[in-house]
């Protein structure tokens, strides 16, 4: 029980911030492209409570994948709906990648600071948990980045791919969206999803923290 509580304390802050930055990035780019939907819904904010999906948050601790409430986007406001949706979709995972890199840099900076400061119990009590959170932040943000890049509707990767495909292929491709969530569940519970993305996540994680 104590181990679960410790894990919760370490993982909850970076997870909440990762999900929040992801959804905020979608809403912000959509807003910049002319869509006020997220702003009008009160979702253009860095307040995690506005984006929190309880089931998606709990799922992360059990199946290592999580999600937030999707930010509402109305492509009808865009000048070029399909191309602009590409940028909106790209914003989420790209932001997670940026946060993963920033967390890795802060981890290295934290240990440099720890080597400079004289040892004290108080410093250790702060620096060790903070370092654990930053290391967790790297992994969590890489998970969200790489998972969302998968070209399976309704994940961000499908929106990106649709923006790159010719019109006729894009229309055909999006017909599978109604089966997308079921496909993701099948891939997740069969273990195929982990076999595909975990090696990529592990490689990127080791690269950033080496």
Biotite code that builds the C-alpha atoms (Angstrom):
import biotite.structure as struc

atoms = struc.array([
    struc.Atom([0.000, 0.000, 0.000], chain_id="A", res_id=1, res_name="UNK", atom_name="CA", element="C"),
    struc.Atom([2.842, 2.389, 0.938], chain_id="A", res_id=2, res_name="UNK", atom_name="CA", element="C"),
    struc.Atom([4.538, 1.643, -2.375], chain_id="A", res_id=3, res_name="UNK", atom_name="CA", element="C"),
    struc.Atom([1.348, 2.523, -4.290], chain_id="A", res_id=4, res_name="UNK", atom_name="CA", element="C"),
    struc.Atom([0.984, 5.811, -2.384], chain_id="A", res_id=5, res_name="UNK", atom_name="CA", element="C"),
    struc.Atom([4.624, 6.662, -3.084], chain_id="A", res_id=6, res_name="UNK", atom_name="CA", element="C"),
    struc.Atom([4.135, 5.857, -6.756], chain_id="A", res_id=7, res_name="UNK", atom_name="CA", element="C"),
    struc.Atom([0.996, 8.001, -6.814], chain_id="A", res_id=8, res_name="UNK", atom_name="CA", element="C"),
    struc.Atom([2.825, 10.973, -5.282], chain_id="A", res_id=9, res_name="UNK", atom_name="CA", element="C"),
    struc.Atom([5.691, 10.673, -7.776], chain_id="A", res_id=10, res_name="UNK", atom_name="CA", element="C"),
    struc.Atom([3.625, 10.022, -10.914], chain_id="A", res_id=11, res_name="UNK", atom_name="CA", element="C"),
    struc.Atom([0.524, 12.175, -10.374], chain_id="A", res_id=12, res_name="UNK", atom_name="CA", element="C"),
    struc.Atom([2.082, 15.663, -10.855], chain_id="A", res_id=13, res_name="UNK", atom_name="CA", element="C"),
    struc.Atom([4.029, 14.882, -14.072], chain_id="A", res_id=14, res_name="UNK", atom_name="CA", element="C"),
    struc.Atom([1.057, 12.947, -15.477], chain_id="A", res_id=15, res_name="UNK", atom_name="CA", element="C"),
    struc.Atom([-1.394, 15.772, -14.804], chain_id="A", res_id=16, res_name="UNK", atom_name="CA", element="C"),
    struc.Atom([0.946, 18.350, -16.325], chain_id="A", res_id=17, res_name="UNK", atom_name="CA", element="C"),
    struc.Atom([1.696, 16.156, -19.358], chain_id="A", res_id=18, res_name="UNK", atom_name="CA", element="C"),
    struc.Atom([-2.004, 15.678, -20.115], chain_id="A", res_id=19, res_name="UNK", atom_name="CA", element="C"),
    struc.Atom([-2.724, 19.363, -19.446], chain_id="A", res_id=20, res_name="UNK", atom_name="CA", element="C"),
    struc.Atom([0.032, 20.663, -21.736], chain_id="A", res_id=21, res_name="UNK", atom_name="CA", element="C"),
    struc.Atom([-1.059, 18.198, -24.434], chain_id="A", res_id=22, res_name="UNK", atom_name="CA", element="C"),
    struc.Atom([-4.670, 19.376, -24.477], chain_id="A", res_id=23, res_name="UNK", atom_name="CA", element="C"),
    struc.Atom([-3.790, 23.044, -23.981], chain_id="A", res_id=24, res_name="UNK", atom_name="CA", element="C"),
    struc.Atom([-1.495, 22.862, -27.028], chain_id="A", res_id=25, res_name="UNK", atom_name="CA", element="C"),
    struc.Atom([-4.358, 21.522, -29.174], chain_id="A", res_id=26, res_name="UNK", atom_name="CA", element="C"),
    struc.Atom([-6.676, 24.282, -28.004], chain_id="A", res_id=27, res_name="UNK", atom_name="CA", element="C"),
    struc.Atom([-4.094, 27.048, -28.323], chain_id="A", res_id=28, res_name="UNK", atom_name="CA", element="C"),
    struc.Atom([-3.131, 26.181, -31.901], chain_id="A", res_id=29, res_name="UNK", atom_name="CA", element="C"),
    struc.Atom([-6.803, 25.842, -32.856], chain_id="A", res_id=30, res_name="UNK", atom_name="CA", element="C"),
    struc.Atom([-7.436, 29.266, -31.313], chain_id="A", res_id=31, res_name="UNK", atom_name="CA", element="C"),
    struc.Atom([-4.531, 30.798, -33.219], chain_id="A", res_id=32, res_name="UNK", atom_name="CA", element="C"),
    struc.Atom([-5.989, 29.339, -36.417], chain_id="A", res_id=33, res_name="UNK", atom_name="CA", element="C"),
    struc.Atom([-9.350, 30.986, -35.749], chain_id="A", res_id=34, res_name="UNK", atom_name="CA", element="C"),
    struc.Atom([-11.295, 28.444, -33.685], chain_id="A", res_id=35, res_name="UNK", atom_name="CA", element="C"),
    struc.Atom([-12.553, 29.894, -30.343], chain_id="A", res_id=36, res_name="UNK", atom_name="CA", element="C"),
    struc.Atom([-14.350, 26.679, -29.293], chain_id="A", res_id=37, res_name="UNK", atom_name="CA", element="C"),
    struc.Atom([-11.834, 25.597, -26.640], chain_id="A", res_id=38, res_name="UNK", atom_name="CA", element="C"),
    struc.Atom([-11.572, 29.127, -25.241], chain_id="A", res_id=39, res_name="UNK", atom_name="CA", element="C"),
    struc.Atom([-15.352, 29.500, -25.075], chain_id="A", res_id=40, res_name="UNK", atom_name="CA", element="C"),
    struc.Atom([-15.594, 26.147, -23.275], chain_id="A", res_id=41, res_name="UNK", atom_name="CA", element="C"),
    struc.Atom([-13.051, 27.248, -20.661], chain_id="A", res_id=42, res_name="UNK", atom_name="CA", element="C"),
    struc.Atom([-10.503, 24.701, -21.872], chain_id="A", res_id=43, res_name="UNK", atom_name="CA", element="C"),
    struc.Atom([-7.811, 27.137, -23.021], chain_id="A", res_id=44, res_name="UNK", atom_name="CA", element="C"),
    struc.Atom([-6.176, 26.906, -19.618], chain_id="A", res_id=45, res_name="UNK", atom_name="CA", element="C"),
    struc.Atom([-3.272, 25.206, -17.835], chain_id="A", res_id=46, res_name="UNK", atom_name="CA", element="C"),
    struc.Atom([-5.549, 24.232, -14.937], chain_id="A", res_id=47, res_name="UNK", atom_name="CA", element="C"),
    struc.Atom([-5.307, 20.393, -14.863], chain_id="A", res_id=48, res_name="UNK", atom_name="CA", element="C"),
    struc.Atom([-8.790, 20.045, -13.354], chain_id="A", res_id=49, res_name="UNK", atom_name="CA", element="C"),
    struc.Atom([-10.317, 21.440, -16.559], chain_id="A", res_id=50, res_name="UNK", atom_name="CA", element="C"),
    struc.Atom([-8.751, 18.666, -18.640], chain_id="A", res_id=51, res_name="UNK", atom_name="CA", element="C"),
    struc.Atom([-8.841, 15.743, -16.222], chain_id="A", res_id=52, res_name="UNK", atom_name="CA", element="C"),
    struc.Atom([-10.537, 12.514, -17.260], chain_id="A", res_id=53, res_name="UNK", atom_name="CA", element="C"),
    struc.Atom([-10.768, 10.351, -14.107], chain_id="A", res_id=54, res_name="UNK", atom_name="CA", element="C"),
    struc.Atom([-10.844, 7.060, -16.011], chain_id="A", res_id=55, res_name="UNK", atom_name="CA", element="C"),
    struc.Atom([-7.947, 8.069, -18.248], chain_id="A", res_id=56, res_name="UNK", atom_name="CA", element="C"),
    struc.Atom([-5.870, 9.110, -15.242], chain_id="A", res_id=57, res_name="UNK", atom_name="CA", element="C"),
    struc.Atom([-6.551, 5.887, -13.323], chain_id="A", res_id=58, res_name="UNK", atom_name="CA", element="C"),
    struc.Atom([-5.833, 3.816, -16.436], chain_id="A", res_id=59, res_name="UNK", atom_name="CA", element="C"),
    struc.Atom([-2.289, 5.154, -16.594], chain_id="A", res_id=60, res_name="UNK", atom_name="CA", element="C"),
    struc.Atom([-1.403, 3.553, -13.262], chain_id="A", res_id=61, res_name="UNK", atom_name="CA", element="C"),
    struc.Atom([-2.670, 0.147, -14.368], chain_id="A", res_id=62, res_name="UNK", atom_name="CA", element="C"),
    struc.Atom([-2.031, -0.161, -18.111], chain_id="A", res_id=63, res_name="UNK", atom_name="CA", element="C"),
    struc.Atom([0.598, 2.611, -18.431], chain_id="A", res_id=64, res_name="UNK", atom_name="CA", element="C"),
    struc.Atom([-1.523, 4.531, -20.959], chain_id="A", res_id=65, res_name="UNK", atom_name="CA", element="C"),
    struc.Atom([-3.722, 7.459, -20.064], chain_id="A", res_id=66, res_name="UNK", atom_name="CA", element="C"),
    struc.Atom([-5.754, 10.234, -21.581], chain_id="A", res_id=67, res_name="UNK", atom_name="CA", element="C"),
    struc.Atom([-7.452, 13.526, -20.779], chain_id="A", res_id=68, res_name="UNK", atom_name="CA", element="C"),
    struc.Atom([-10.759, 14.958, -21.957], chain_id="A", res_id=69, res_name="UNK", atom_name="CA", element="C"),
    struc.Atom([-10.199, 15.953, -25.604], chain_id="A", res_id=70, res_name="UNK", atom_name="CA", element="C"),
    struc.Atom([-10.251, 19.699, -26.177], chain_id="A", res_id=71, res_name="UNK", atom_name="CA", element="C"),
    struc.Atom([-13.215, 20.601, -28.424], chain_id="A", res_id=72, res_name="UNK", atom_name="CA", element="C"),
    struc.Atom([-12.155, 21.751, -31.894], chain_id="A", res_id=73, res_name="UNK", atom_name="CA", element="C"),
    struc.Atom([-14.458, 22.953, -34.680], chain_id="A", res_id=74, res_name="UNK", atom_name="CA", element="C"),
    struc.Atom([-12.698, 22.717, -38.084], chain_id="A", res_id=75, res_name="UNK", atom_name="CA", element="C"),
    struc.Atom([-15.434, 24.873, -39.653], chain_id="A", res_id=76, res_name="UNK", atom_name="CA", element="C"),
    struc.Atom([-13.602, 27.919, -38.295], chain_id="A", res_id=77, res_name="UNK", atom_name="CA", element="C"),
    struc.Atom([-10.431, 27.032, -40.201], chain_id="A", res_id=78, res_name="UNK", atom_name="CA", element="C"),
    struc.Atom([-9.562, 28.453, -43.627], chain_id="A", res_id=79, res_name="UNK", atom_name="CA", element="C"),
    struc.Atom([-8.229, 25.055, -44.678], chain_id="A", res_id=80, res_name="UNK", atom_name="CA", element="C"),
    struc.Atom([-9.888, 22.547, -42.298], chain_id="A", res_id=81, res_name="UNK", atom_name="CA", element="C"),
    struc.Atom([-7.864, 19.442, -43.185], chain_id="A", res_id=82, res_name="UNK", atom_name="CA", element="C"),
    struc.Atom([-4.464, 21.141, -43.273], chain_id="A", res_id=83, res_name="UNK", atom_name="CA", element="C"),
    struc.Atom([-5.155, 23.233, -40.175], chain_id="A", res_id=84, res_name="UNK", atom_name="CA", element="C"),
    struc.Atom([-6.302, 20.144, -38.266], chain_id="A", res_id=85, res_name="UNK", atom_name="CA", element="C"),
    struc.Atom([-2.892, 18.666, -39.058], chain_id="A", res_id=86, res_name="UNK", atom_name="CA", element="C"),
    struc.Atom([-1.230, 21.489, -37.094], chain_id="A", res_id=87, res_name="UNK", atom_name="CA", element="C"),
    struc.Atom([-3.741, 21.229, -34.259], chain_id="A", res_id=88, res_name="UNK", atom_name="CA", element="C"),
    struc.Atom([-3.144, 17.479, -34.017], chain_id="A", res_id=89, res_name="UNK", atom_name="CA", element="C"),
    struc.Atom([0.639, 17.857, -34.224], chain_id="A", res_id=90, res_name="UNK", atom_name="CA", element="C"),
    struc.Atom([0.669, 20.401, -31.389], chain_id="A", res_id=91, res_name="UNK", atom_name="CA", element="C"),
    struc.Atom([-0.235, 17.860, -28.674], chain_id="A", res_id=92, res_name="UNK", atom_name="CA", element="C"),
    struc.Atom([2.474, 15.206, -29.135], chain_id="A", res_id=93, res_name="UNK", atom_name="CA", element="C"),
    struc.Atom([5.039, 17.838, -30.171], chain_id="A", res_id=94, res_name="UNK", atom_name="CA", element="C"),
    struc.Atom([4.451, 19.633, -26.869], chain_id="A", res_id=95, res_name="UNK", atom_name="CA", element="C"),
    struc.Atom([4.875, 16.369, -24.951], chain_id="A", res_id=96, res_name="UNK", atom_name="CA", element="C"),
    struc.Atom([8.189, 15.797, -26.728], chain_id="A", res_id=97, res_name="UNK", atom_name="CA", element="C"),
    struc.Atom([9.326, 19.310, -25.782], chain_id="A", res_id=98, res_name="UNK", atom_name="CA", element="C"),
    struc.Atom([8.335, 18.725, -22.133], chain_id="A", res_id=99, res_name="UNK", atom_name="CA", element="C"),
    struc.Atom([10.198, 15.378, -22.128], chain_id="A", res_id=100, res_name="UNK", atom_name="CA", element="C"),
    struc.Atom([13.364, 17.103, -23.381], chain_id="A", res_id=101, res_name="UNK", atom_name="CA", element="C"),
    struc.Atom([12.965, 19.946, -20.857], chain_id="A", res_id=102, res_name="UNK", atom_name="CA", element="C"),
    struc.Atom([12.449, 17.437, -18.019], chain_id="A", res_id=103, res_name="UNK", atom_name="CA", element="C"),
    struc.Atom([15.615, 15.566, -19.016], chain_id="A", res_id=104, res_name="UNK", atom_name="CA", element="C"),
    struc.Atom([17.606, 18.813, -19.050], chain_id="A", res_id=105, res_name="UNK", atom_name="CA", element="C"),
    struc.Atom([16.233, 19.778, -15.630], chain_id="A", res_id=106, res_name="UNK", atom_name="CA", element="C"),
    struc.Atom([17.191, 16.345, -14.282], chain_id="A", res_id=107, res_name="UNK", atom_name="CA", element="C"),
    struc.Atom([20.802, 16.860, -15.324], chain_id="A", res_id=108, res_name="UNK", atom_name="CA", element="C"),
    struc.Atom([20.731, 20.386, -13.879], chain_id="A", res_id=109, res_name="UNK", atom_name="CA", element="C"),
    struc.Atom([19.301, 19.086, -10.617], chain_id="A", res_id=110, res_name="UNK", atom_name="CA", element="C"),
    struc.Atom([22.153, 16.650, -10.142], chain_id="A", res_id=111, res_name="UNK", atom_name="CA", element="C"),
    struc.Atom([24.704, 19.327, -10.944], chain_id="A", res_id=112, res_name="UNK", atom_name="CA", element="C"),
    struc.Atom([23.071, 21.431, -8.240], chain_id="A", res_id=113, res_name="UNK", atom_name="CA", element="C"),
    struc.Atom([23.104, 18.487, -5.830], chain_id="A", res_id=114, res_name="UNK", atom_name="CA", element="C"),
    struc.Atom([26.856, 18.064, -6.366], chain_id="A", res_id=115, res_name="UNK", atom_name="CA", element="C"),
    struc.Atom([27.494, 21.756, -5.687], chain_id="A", res_id=116, res_name="UNK", atom_name="CA", element="C"),
    struc.Atom([25.329, 22.149, -2.583], chain_id="A", res_id=117, res_name="UNK", atom_name="CA", element="C"),
    struc.Atom([26.581, 20.813, 0.767], chain_id="A", res_id=118, res_name="UNK", atom_name="CA", element="C"),
    struc.Atom([24.756, 17.657, 1.839], chain_id="A", res_id=119, res_name="UNK", atom_name="CA", element="C"),
    struc.Atom([21.781, 18.080, 4.129], chain_id="A", res_id=120, res_name="UNK", atom_name="CA", element="C"),
    struc.Atom([18.792, 15.920, 5.005], chain_id="A", res_id=121, res_name="UNK", atom_name="CA", element="C"),
    struc.Atom([16.420, 18.727, 3.972], chain_id="A", res_id=122, res_name="UNK", atom_name="CA", element="C"),
    struc.Atom([18.068, 19.101, 0.541], chain_id="A", res_id=123, res_name="UNK", atom_name="CA", element="C"),
    struc.Atom([17.937, 15.354, -0.036], chain_id="A", res_id=124, res_name="UNK", atom_name="CA", element="C"),
    struc.Atom([14.269, 15.243, 1.024], chain_id="A", res_id=125, res_name="UNK", atom_name="CA", element="C"),
    struc.Atom([13.484, 17.793, -1.705], chain_id="A", res_id=126, res_name="UNK", atom_name="CA", element="C"),
    struc.Atom([15.912, 16.863, -4.483], chain_id="A", res_id=127, res_name="UNK", atom_name="CA", element="C"),
    struc.Atom([15.361, 13.084, -4.528], chain_id="A", res_id=128, res_name="UNK", atom_name="CA", element="C"),
    struc.Atom([11.541, 13.179, -4.990], chain_id="A", res_id=129, res_name="UNK", atom_name="CA", element="C"),
    struc.Atom([11.856, 16.081, -7.440], chain_id="A", res_id=130, res_name="UNK", atom_name="CA", element="C"),
    struc.Atom([14.393, 14.135, -9.475], chain_id="A", res_id=131, res_name="UNK", atom_name="CA", element="C"),
    struc.Atom([12.083, 11.097, -9.476], chain_id="A", res_id=132, res_name="UNK", atom_name="CA", element="C"),
    struc.Atom([9.225, 13.284, -10.751], chain_id="A", res_id=133, res_name="UNK", atom_name="CA", element="C"),
    struc.Atom([11.386, 14.696, -13.548], chain_id="A", res_id=134, res_name="UNK", atom_name="CA", element="C"),
    struc.Atom([12.523, 11.207, -14.594], chain_id="A", res_id=135, res_name="UNK", atom_name="CA", element="C"),
    struc.Atom([8.872, 10.102, -14.559], chain_id="A", res_id=136, res_name="UNK", atom_name="CA", element="C"),
    struc.Atom([7.985, 13.209, -16.587], chain_id="A", res_id=137, res_name="UNK", atom_name="CA", element="C"),
    struc.Atom([10.404, 12.176, -19.331], chain_id="A", res_id=138, res_name="UNK", atom_name="CA", element="C"),
    struc.Atom([8.832, 8.719, -19.599], chain_id="A", res_id=139, res_name="UNK", atom_name="CA", element="C"),
    struc.Atom([5.202, 9.889, -19.332], chain_id="A", res_id=140, res_name="UNK", atom_name="CA", element="C"),
    struc.Atom([5.606, 12.600, -21.953], chain_id="A", res_id=141, res_name="UNK", atom_name="CA", element="C"),
    struc.Atom([7.357, 10.198, -24.320], chain_id="A", res_id=142, res_name="UNK", atom_name="CA", element="C"),
    struc.Atom([4.503, 7.721, -23.856], chain_id="A", res_id=143, res_name="UNK", atom_name="CA", element="C"),
    struc.Atom([1.912, 10.382, -24.700], chain_id="A", res_id=144, res_name="UNK", atom_name="CA", element="C"),
    struc.Atom([3.951, 11.677, -27.624], chain_id="A", res_id=145, res_name="UNK", atom_name="CA", element="C"),
    struc.Atom([4.650, 8.339, -29.306], chain_id="A", res_id=146, res_name="UNK", atom_name="CA", element="C"),
    struc.Atom([1.268, 6.788, -28.508], chain_id="A", res_id=147, res_name="UNK", atom_name="CA", element="C"),
    struc.Atom([-0.585, 9.761, -29.974], chain_id="A", res_id=148, res_name="UNK", atom_name="CA", element="C"),
    struc.Atom([1.559, 9.711, -33.100], chain_id="A", res_id=149, res_name="UNK", atom_name="CA", element="C"),
    struc.Atom([0.081, 6.315, -34.018], chain_id="A", res_id=150, res_name="UNK", atom_name="CA", element="C"),
    struc.Atom([-2.004, 6.727, -37.214], chain_id="A", res_id=151, res_name="UNK", atom_name="CA", element="C"),
    struc.Atom([-5.112, 5.146, -35.705], chain_id="A", res_id=152, res_name="UNK", atom_name="CA", element="C"),
    struc.Atom([-8.282, 7.276, -35.524], chain_id="A", res_id=153, res_name="UNK", atom_name="CA", element="C"),
    struc.Atom([-9.039, 9.175, -33.349], chain_id="A", res_id=154, res_name="UNK", atom_name="CA", element="C"),
    struc.Atom([-5.402, 9.560, -32.213], chain_id="A", res_id=155, res_name="UNK", atom_name="CA", element="C"),
    struc.Atom([-3.480, 12.651, -33.310], chain_id="A", res_id=156, res_name="UNK", atom_name="CA", element="C"),
    struc.Atom([-1.420, 10.645, -35.771], chain_id="A", res_id=157, res_name="UNK", atom_name="CA", element="C"),
    struc.Atom([-4.540, 9.936, -37.820], chain_id="A", res_id=158, res_name="UNK", atom_name="CA", element="C"),
    struc.Atom([-5.305, 13.671, -38.121], chain_id="A", res_id=159, res_name="UNK", atom_name="CA", element="C"),
    struc.Atom([-1.735, 14.346, -39.164], chain_id="A", res_id=160, res_name="UNK", atom_name="CA", element="C"),
    struc.Atom([-1.835, 11.589, -41.772], chain_id="A", res_id=161, res_name="UNK", atom_name="CA", element="C"),
    struc.Atom([-5.200, 12.755, -43.063], chain_id="A", res_id=162, res_name="UNK", atom_name="CA", element="C"),
    struc.Atom([-3.764, 16.226, -43.613], chain_id="A", res_id=163, res_name="UNK", atom_name="CA", element="C"),
    struc.Atom([-1.009, 14.733, -45.747], chain_id="A", res_id=164, res_name="UNK", atom_name="CA", element="C"),
    struc.Atom([-3.094, 12.333, -47.847], chain_id="A", res_id=165, res_name="UNK", atom_name="CA", element="C"),
    struc.Atom([-4.799, 13.275, -51.130], chain_id="A", res_id=166, res_name="UNK", atom_name="CA", element="C"),
    struc.Atom([-8.491, 14.109, -50.726], chain_id="A", res_id=167, res_name="UNK", atom_name="CA", element="C"),
    struc.Atom([-9.868, 10.778, -51.979], chain_id="A", res_id=168, res_name="UNK", atom_name="CA", element="C"),
    struc.Atom([-7.525, 8.710, -49.799], chain_id="A", res_id=169, res_name="UNK", atom_name="CA", element="C"),
    struc.Atom([-8.197, 10.917, -46.758], chain_id="A", res_id=170, res_name="UNK", atom_name="CA", element="C"),
    struc.Atom([-11.957, 10.357, -47.051], chain_id="A", res_id=171, res_name="UNK", atom_name="CA", element="C"),
    struc.Atom([-11.470, 6.584, -47.342], chain_id="A", res_id=172, res_name="UNK", atom_name="CA", element="C"),
    struc.Atom([-9.018, 6.550, -44.463], chain_id="A", res_id=173, res_name="UNK", atom_name="CA", element="C"),
    struc.Atom([-11.337, 8.354, -42.054], chain_id="A", res_id=174, res_name="UNK", atom_name="CA", element="C"),
    struc.Atom([-14.064, 5.777, -42.611], chain_id="A", res_id=175, res_name="UNK", atom_name="CA", element="C"),
    struc.Atom([-12.225, 3.521, -40.178], chain_id="A", res_id=176, res_name="UNK", atom_name="CA", element="C"),
    struc.Atom([-12.572, 6.084, -37.366], chain_id="A", res_id=177, res_name="UNK", atom_name="CA", element="C"),
    struc.Atom([-15.667, 4.387, -35.928], chain_id="A", res_id=178, res_name="UNK", atom_name="CA", element="C"),
    struc.Atom([-13.561, 1.253, -35.403], chain_id="A", res_id=179, res_name="UNK", atom_name="CA", element="C"),
    struc.Atom([-10.496, 3.112, -34.114], chain_id="A", res_id=180, res_name="UNK", atom_name="CA", element="C"),
    struc.Atom([-11.129, 2.916, -30.372], chain_id="A", res_id=181, res_name="UNK", atom_name="CA", element="C"),
    struc.Atom([-11.941, -0.796, -30.595], chain_id="A", res_id=182, res_name="UNK", atom_name="CA", element="C"),
    struc.Atom([-8.754, -1.342, -32.593], chain_id="A", res_id=183, res_name="UNK", atom_name="CA", element="C"),
    struc.Atom([-6.703, 0.479, -29.958], chain_id="A", res_id=184, res_name="UNK", atom_name="CA", element="C"),
    struc.Atom([-8.216, -1.677, -27.191], chain_id="A", res_id=185, res_name="UNK", atom_name="CA", element="C"),
    struc.Atom([-7.498, -4.862, -29.131], chain_id="A", res_id=186, res_name="UNK", atom_name="CA", element="C"),
    struc.Atom([-3.891, -3.803, -29.739], chain_id="A", res_id=187, res_name="UNK", atom_name="CA", element="C"),
    struc.Atom([-3.468, -2.777, -26.079], chain_id="A", res_id=188, res_name="UNK", atom_name="CA", element="C"),
    struc.Atom([-4.892, -5.934, -24.496], chain_id="A", res_id=189, res_name="UNK", atom_name="CA", element="C"),
    struc.Atom([-3.206, -8.242, -26.992], chain_id="A", res_id=190, res_name="UNK", atom_name="CA", element="C"),
    struc.Atom([0.173, -6.774, -26.080], chain_id="A", res_id=191, res_name="UNK", atom_name="CA", element="C"),
    struc.Atom([0.905, -5.748, -29.675], chain_id="A", res_id=192, res_name="UNK", atom_name="CA", element="C"),
    struc.Atom([0.693, -2.061, -28.823], chain_id="A", res_id=193, res_name="UNK", atom_name="CA", element="C"),
    struc.Atom([3.379, -2.376, -26.157], chain_id="A", res_id=194, res_name="UNK", atom_name="CA", element="C"),
    struc.Atom([5.610, -4.398, -28.458], chain_id="A", res_id=195, res_name="UNK", atom_name="CA", element="C"),
    struc.Atom([5.440, -1.636, -31.067], chain_id="A", res_id=196, res_name="UNK", atom_name="CA", element="C"),
    struc.Atom([5.851, 1.514, -28.986], chain_id="A", res_id=197, res_name="UNK", atom_name="CA", element="C"),
    struc.Atom([7.664, 0.494, -25.782], chain_id="A", res_id=198, res_name="UNK", atom_name="CA", element="C"),
    struc.Atom([11.012, -0.159, -27.555], chain_id="A", res_id=199, res_name="UNK", atom_name="CA", element="C"),
    struc.Atom([10.755, 3.295, -29.185], chain_id="A", res_id=200, res_name="UNK", atom_name="CA", element="C"),
    struc.Atom([9.879, 4.921, -25.863], chain_id="A", res_id=201, res_name="UNK", atom_name="CA", element="C"),
    struc.Atom([12.700, 3.076, -24.070], chain_id="A", res_id=202, res_name="UNK", atom_name="CA", element="C"),
    struc.Atom([15.235, 4.118, -26.710], chain_id="A", res_id=203, res_name="UNK", atom_name="CA", element="C"),
    struc.Atom([14.163, 7.771, -26.570], chain_id="A", res_id=204, res_name="UNK", atom_name="CA", element="C"),
    struc.Atom([14.113, 7.673, -22.765], chain_id="A", res_id=205, res_name="UNK", atom_name="CA", element="C"),
    struc.Atom([17.639, 6.277, -22.540], chain_id="A", res_id=206, res_name="UNK", atom_name="CA", element="C"),
    struc.Atom([18.825, 8.815, -25.128], chain_id="A", res_id=207, res_name="UNK", atom_name="CA", element="C"),
    struc.Atom([17.444, 11.759, -23.138], chain_id="A", res_id=208, res_name="UNK", atom_name="CA", element="C"),
    struc.Atom([18.618, 10.536, -19.717], chain_id="A", res_id=209, res_name="UNK", atom_name="CA", element="C"),
    struc.Atom([22.024, 9.178, -20.716], chain_id="A", res_id=210, res_name="UNK", atom_name="CA", element="C"),
])
